């Protein structure tokens, strides 16, 4: 499917294989894609449905301009994405394929990597290339502009067990919040990045996602964001660290109680429902798979199988919306949904 002759390095020590820049300008109905990876991994990628079934990327709003959001300059944040209309939970607002993928390696020198990446980007269709080059960057050194853009805008995508840096230009306009109102999931089969609304977003409000786990303490989150993205988070949760960290301590305490399967366990369905409420109060609607899962197990443990299945269904949906179809947690909830009364947790308390 490649429309340009691959440009390759010498074999790298870590892979015993060259890295090559592959480009298809016809991918995704002409959106195009450039991939820097090994020949073996490139062969795997072209077997994915994203390449073998072009019609798949013409469905579900993939790469379609949306009437639900717009981008605008936001004070102290650069460019952000805002709701054009009131948005309700569950609404899909973005679904895009990447412009650029790069195998995560540390073998090449900075300038050699820049040369390879710049060639890959230059081969993209003009609109896609321009959307990549218009993204924000961190250091401002023109000698490494392409790596600078990737540094500030990357998502990770695992393909055949190998981590790749992925740039989805439209999704990169979403800023971070430690209580995000949207959640994203990356699909390695279709190479799509999908964003859905997690709680009501009024017209004109910024749409946000989490760049790091919002379940970490304030200091940990801020350190990760400063190291990885070079900004200090000033969201509402970070602005009141004492209260927020206290709530996280309470969440961890409740989860430890719910995870206690001893004869003296104090776990109850009511405690699990309180955990669900606490997650929602903290603005963690995009991370509800954990409290929903605890609620499913707590109900099943006292023989409330119908309620357990309802919570397990919610947990399964939350996993799909955050971690995708390959998530190991799906097996847990599929098992309970299949036969709650035969599940190991049934009447365990």
N, C-alpha and C positions, 0 to 999 in steps of 0.2 A: 504493500500500500504506500510505500514511501515515494515521494515525488522528487526527492533530491538524492544524490549519491551520498551515503553516510560518510561523515568525517570522523576518523578514529584516531585515538592516541595509541601509544605503545602499550603493551600489557602492563597493568598496574600490580604492584606487590600484593595488595590485599585481595584482589580478585583473580590474579593470574590470567587476566583477560583485559582487552582494551575497553575503553569507554568510547562510545560512538554517538554522534549527534544525528538523530533520525527525524525527518520532517515529513508530514503529510499535509499538504495544503487543501486536500479534498475532505479530510476528516470532519465529521459532524456537519455535513452539508456546506462545506467551505469555510467553516470557522478555523479549521486547521489546528495542528498540534505539533510541537517539537519536543522530543524526548532525548535526554542524554542518559544512556544506560549501557549495559553490556549486550553483546549480540544474543546471548542466551535469554536474557530477560526481555529483549525486544521481540524475540520469537514468541515468548509467552504472551506478550501484550497483544500482538496481532491475532492471537487466538481468542481474545476476549470478545464478548458480544458487542462491546462498544465499536469494534472494528468489523466483526463478521455480520452484524445485523444493523445496518445503517438506519432502518426504519425505527429501531428502538429509540434512537436519539431524536426522533421527530415527534415523540409522544411525551406526555406528562409535562409539557411546557419547557422541555429542555432547550436551553440557549435562546429562549424567547424573551424579548423585551417586555418588562412588566409594567402594568398600569397601577401597581400597588405601592410603589416606592419611588423616591427620587434621591439624588445625591446633592449635597450642599456643603459649604464650608461651615464648620462648627468651631467656635472659639476654643482654643487650647487643645484641639483634637485634629485639626486638619479637615480632610473630607470625611463625611459620614453619610449614612443612609437613613432616610426618614420616611415615615408612613405618609403616603399620599392620601389615603382614606383611613377610616377606622378599620382596624384589623382584628379578627377574632382568632382565638386559639385554634390551632390545627391548620391554618391557612398556609399553603406553600407560597413563599414569596420569591425564592430564587432556586434555580436548578441549572447548573452550568457544568460543562466539561472544561478541563484545564487547557490553558494556553501552553503551559510548559511543565515538564516533569524532569527531575534530575536525580540520578542515583546518589545517595548520600555517601560520600567518600571523603577521605582526608589525604589522599595520595598526591593529587596534583598540586602544583604551586598555585598561588592565588592568581597570578597573571596567566598561567596556562589554562586554568579553569575559566577565567574570564574570556579568553580567546575562544574556547570551545562553546561556551554558553552564548556569547555574542553572535557567533555564526548561526547557532540554532535559532535564536530569536529573529535575526535578520531574515531568515528564510520563511517566516510566518506570513500569512496574508496581511496586507497593510493594516486593516482595521484591528485585527487581533494583536499584531505587533505594536501598534500605537497604544492599545489599551494596556498592554504590559508596561510599556515605557512611560506611561503617564502615572503609574503608581508611585506612592510615597517611598522615600528611601531614608536611610538612617544617617550615614556618614557624609554623604555628599561628595565623595571622591569620584570624579568621572572615569578614572582608570579602572574602577571596579563597579561601574554603575549597575550592571546586570546582577551581580552577586549582592549588591547593596539593596536592590529592589526585592530580591528573593528573601534576604535576611528579614526585611520588615513586613513581608506579606505571605509567608509560606504556611501551608498546611502540610501535614505528613500523610502519605498514602503508601500503604504496604502492598507490594505486588510480588507474588511468588516468594513471600518471606523476606523480601528486601525493601528497606525503607527508601522512599523517594520523596523529595521535596516537590510540592505541587503548587502552582500558581493559578488561581481562579480569579481573574481580574475583578469581576463584578463582586464576588464574595469578599474580596480584600477590602472593599469599601466599608465593611461592617466593623465598627469599633468595639472595643472590649468593655464589659461591665461585669462586676462580680455578682450581680443579680440580673443576669441577662433576660431579656424578654423574648428571645428566639434561641433555637437550638439547630445545630447542623449535623449532618451525617454524610460521610463519604462512602461511595459504593465502588469497590475495586473492580467489579465486573463491568459496570457501565462507565466507569471513570467520571462519575457525577458527584457534585457537591450540592446538597439540597438543604435549604433553610426553611424552617417552619416556625410560625408564631406559637409561643408557649403561654402567653396570657394576653388579655386585651391590650392593644396598642392604639391609642387615640391618634387621630390625624395630626401630623406635624411632630410626633414624638420620634426620637431616634430609635432605630432598630439595632439591637446589640446582641453579641454573642460572648461567650467566655473564652479567652485565650489560654487560660490555665484553670485548674480545678477550683471552683468556688467553695469546695469543702475543706480547703486548707485554711490555716490561720492567716490573719491579715499580713503579718510579717513575711510568711512564706510566699503568699501570693505576690506581694509587692516585689520581693526579691526575684522571683521567677520572671515577672514582667519586665523589671529593669534589666535583668541579664539578657533575656531573649528579645525584648522589643524596645528597650531603652526609653521607657517612660514610667513615670510614677503614677500609679492609679489613684484617682481622686473621686471614685464613685462613692455613693452614700454609705455602703458597708465599710469601705476603707476609712471613710471620714469619722466613723464611730467604732473604732477598733475594739474598744473595751466591751461594748455591748455585743458586737458581732462575734467576737471570740468567745464570749460567755455563752452565746446561743450555740456555737459549734461544740463547746464542751458539753452542753446539755444534750445536743443531738448524739454525740458519741456515747454519752452515758446511757441514753435510752436505747441506742442500738446494741450496746453491750448487754443490757438487760434482756432485750428481745432475742439475742443470740445465745442466751443461757438456756441450755436444754437439760439442766440438772433437775433432780427431784425437788429442789428448793427454789426453782425459778419463779420469779414474780412477773414474768411476761404475760400479758393479756392482749386480747384484741383492742381493748380501749387504749392501752399504752401505744399500740401500733397506730391507731387513728390519731393520737396526739402527735406522734412523730410525723405523720403525713401533714397535719396542720402546721407544724413547726417549719417544715421544708417550704410550704407555701408562704408562710409569713416572712420567711427569709428571701423570698423571690427566687427560689430554686426549682421552679416548675419544669425546667429542662433536665432535671436530674432526679426525677421522681421514681425511677426504677427501683432504687434502694428502699425507700419507705413503703412503696406499693408491695414490694417483695416481702418485707417483714410483715405487713398486714396480711398477706396471703397465707404465710406460714403460721402466724399467730391464730388466725381464724381456723385453719385446718387442724391445728394442734388441739383445739377444743371441740372438734367435730362439726364446725360450721362450714361444711364443704361448699355450699352454694356461694356464700360470701367469699370463701377462699378462692374459688374459681374466678369470681368477678375481679378480685384484687390481682390475681395472677394474670388475667387478661390485660389489665392496666399496666402491670409490670412488663409484660411482653411487648406491648405497644411502645412503652417508654424506652426499652432497650433497642427496639428497631429504629426509633427516631433519633437515637444518640450514638449507638454502636454498630448498627447495621445487621444484615442477615447472617454475617459470620460470627456473631457474638456467642461465646460459650454459654452465657447466662440464659439464652433462649431455651436450651435443653432442660433447664430447671423448671421453667414455667410451662413448657410443652408437656413435661411429665405430669405436673400437677393438673393441668387442664385436661389431660387425657384420662386420668382416673384419680381423682382427689382422694378417694377412700383407700386406694392402694399405695398412695404416696407415703414415703417414710415418716412424714410429719403428722399423719392423721392420728388424732387423739393421743398425741405424745405428752400432753399436759392435762 
